[in-house]
Amino acid sequence: MISIRYKALIPMGLLAGLLLTIVAIAVFALSQVMTINQSLAGRYYEIEEIRQIEVGVSKLVIPFISYLETG
């Protein structure tokens, strides 16, 4: 016959194991999200640099286009 102590300890042990598993998965997921966030932040600065080049080129080209349009 199983004593009351084991009837209480077995479910608590299973719940503790499940909780530890969930915590481990959450820590892993958080580390993955942080890695993705850093990658996206790096991409943002690359895109911003390209946008600045595009703005600079358009500032050089627009006067020529307006001159060609107006004659």
C-alpha positions in Angstrom: 0.0 0.0 0.0 1.3 3.5 -0.9 1.6 5.8 2.1 0.2 9.3 2.1 3.7 10.8 2.0 4.3 9.2 -1.4 0.8 10.1 -2.7 1.7 13.7 -2.0 5.4 13.6 -3.1 4.9 12.0 -6.4 2.5 14.6 -7.9 4.6 17.4 -6.4 7.7 15.9 -7.9 6.0 15.6 -11.3 4.8 19.2 -11.1 8.2 20.4 -10.1 9.8 18.6 -13.0 7.2 20.1 -15.4 7.9 23.5 -14.0 11.6 23.2 -14.4 11.1 22.0 -18.0 8.9 25.0 -18.7 11.5 27.4 -17.2 14.3 25.8 -19.3 12.2 26.2 -22.4 11.4 29.8 -21.5 15.1 30.7 -20.9 16.0 29.1 -24.3 13.3 31.0 -26.1 14.3 34.2 -24.5 17.9 33.7 -25.6 16.7 33.0 -29.2 14.6 36.2 -29.1 17.5 38.3 -27.9 19.7 36.9 -30.7 17.0 37.7 -33.3 16.6 41.2 -31.8 20.3 41.9 -32.1 20.3 40.7 -35.7 17.3 42.9 -36.6 19.0 45.9 -34.9 22.1 45.4 -37.1 19.9 45.2 -40.2 18.2 48.4 -39.2 21.5 50.3 -39.2 22.4 48.8 -42.6 19.1 49.9 -44.0 19.5 53.3 -42.6 22.9 53.7 -44.2 21.5 52.7 -47.5 18.6 55.2 -47.1 21.1 57.9 -46.4 23.0 57.1 -49.6 19.7 57.1 -51.5 18.8 60.5 -50.1 22.3 61.9 -51.1 22.0 60.5 -54.6 18.5 61.9 -55.0 19.8 65.4 -53.9 22.4 65.2 -56.6 20.1 63.9 -59.4 16.9 66.0 -58.7 18.4 69.3 -59.9 19.4 67.7 -63.2 16.0 66.1 -63.7 14.2 69.4 -63.0 16.6 71.2 -65.4 15.7 68.7 -68.1 12.0 69.1 -67.5 12.0 72.9 -67.5 14.5 73.3 -70.2 
